[in-house]
Amino acid sequence: MITKKELRARVLLIVVCLAVGLYCLYTMDKSYDPLARYPYTTDENREILLKYFDSDDIDYLVNQHISPDTTVTTNDSIMY
């Protein structure tokens, strides 16, 4: 049978592991680059994409594999 001291130690270990895991997820989410999975991104068009598109638009571009040539032109404007 588990004593109260052992039970408290186990619960404390679980709580500490949970807290460390949540902190790691929070830290990774804070520094997440939404264009990390977008294979067409260059330094030139990255700033334009981040300037004009919100996170839903960027997710759509990434999931549909849309080339920036379709959405970004060289004069810093968006084509629809």
Contacts in CASP RR format, 6 or more apart in sequence:
PFRMAT RR
TARGET T0000
AUTHOR 0000-0000-0000
METHOD contacts of the structure
MODEL  1
MITKKELRARVLLIVVCLAVGLYCLYTMDKSYDPLARYPYTTDENREILL
KYFDSDDIDYLVNQHISPDTTVTTNDSIMY
2 10 0 8 1.000
34 50 0 8 1.000
34 55 0 8 1.000
34 58 0 8 1.000
34 59 0 8 1.000
34 62 0 8 1.000
35 41 0 8 1.000
35 46 0 8 1.000
35 49 0 8 1.000
35 50 0 8 1.000
35 58 0 8 1.000
35 62 0 8 1.000
37 62 0 8 1.000
38 49 0 8 1.000
38 58 0 8 1.000
38 61 0 8 1.000
38 62 0 8 1.000
39 65 0 8 1.000
40 67 0 8 1.000
40 68 0 8 1.000
41 49 0 8 1.000
41 68 0 8 1.000
42 68 0 8 1.000
45 68 0 8 1.000
45 72 0 8 1.000
48 72 0 8 1.000
48 76 0 8 1.000
49 58 0 8 1.000
49 61 0 8 1.000
49 68 0 8 1.000
49 71 0 8 1.000
49 72 0 8 1.000
50 58 0 8 1.000
52 78 0 8 1.000
53 61 0 8 1.000
60 66 0 8 1.000
61 71 0 8 1.000
70 79 0 8 1.000
71 78 0 8 1.000
71 79 0 8 1.000
72 78 0 8 1.000
72 79 0 8 1.000
73 79 0 8 1.000
END
